């Protein structure tokens, strides 16, 4: 994957550009827009961790609460070496708008720790997870700020964090965190919720564009929670997934890849006692090596492809599902897919947006396309707080209803304002947020009369 990452300070600035574009069109109070330009709270923490070899390492972490007008702040925790404060701020900002687009009663938050978690043992990751939640415990809780998984954190990590928080409170508090393992109060249907929400968007596009799945070529960048489950759902529907990649590179097959085998291969590499699968989609199905040149590697027409080349493939749908800033001013003109479904957060820069719009590309924006995860997190939080359990079917039906309504509203807003889907999603969210901020009252009147 190309390291197109912009200077850290720019990432939050980029996020604000989307707000400005929407504010120029939406009929909202400028003071509400002004409020949304600034996160409510930015917390930076140091987390000392005893490593397995007895040495001490101190990791840096962040928790940002962007806006809580519509409810407790909500957003995942990322473990990644490239985490920065600006990135976490941008991700928290996007969460505020995402929750408003789908109309769930949460604001936006996000957390992150600067760490290469794949270089740590399982016990070290557990100590880091517990240490991180200890440091931010005073400002998270079911009514204030509710974390969840993001890149390189998962249900196991959420379980440790919930257990640690509960220990500190001297009572079980399942509603403090979502994306937990089922035995600790996780929700059925949370595991593949992000993918399932994106899948609802694909089905709406399919109806609108009369796609025939078997003739619709899809490329997916990222084969983690979001990308892997979406590949499974689309392949089961008959979509031709011609390219898939992960952090080690990708594979391509013009007639479509065998997704079931790729998933089995990846999941089989998650050994007992580890947190992440060691395998890659690039591993040779015959000998298991990434750089193998044996005949079986290209058996059936499967060829290696880089993350950069995957983005530029001649496909019908391109799905970035890994990290931000993948489609930039440098490569936007070479994007051939007429539809980009943003499952990752922030995969397209504002400069690239302009190129894609000029080329007539339809971009289903991240704050809509990947909102399935936070929607089922909301269901998990609601179930925890009411002490009830919904069936998987009920979760799927509720998710489909919320995502379908949001997709239609964004589409209608785009038609009404004659604009692209991203700007439309921001307009819809901004109108809802500004209405809430205005309802909060008379703060500004006090200032006027002071
Ligand atoms: P994950 O940790 O499960 O998987 C990340 C995937 O990205 C892995 O396949 C990894 O190999 C790949 N990857 C990492 N670095 C890469 C690189 N440099 N080049 C190419 N691929 C790389 O993470 P996830 O939960 O699937 O999240 C993926 C994206 O979706 C992120 O942008 C995340 O913020 C977003 N998202 C996730 C959720 C969720 O519920 N998990 C919800 C909304 C948005």
Boltz pocket constraint, residues with backbone or C-beta under 6 A from the ligand:
constraints:
  - pocket:
      binder: B
      contacts: [[A, 1], [A, 149], [A, 150], [A, 151], [A, 152], [A, 153], [A, 190], [A, 194], [A, 221], [A, 222], [A, 223], [A, 224], [A, 225], [A, 226], [A, 227], [A, 245], [A, 246], [A, 247], [A, 248], [A, 307], [A, 321], [A, 322], [A, 323], [A, 324], [A, 343], [A, 344], [A, 345], [A, 370], [A, 371], [A, 373], [A, 374]]
      max_distance: 6.0
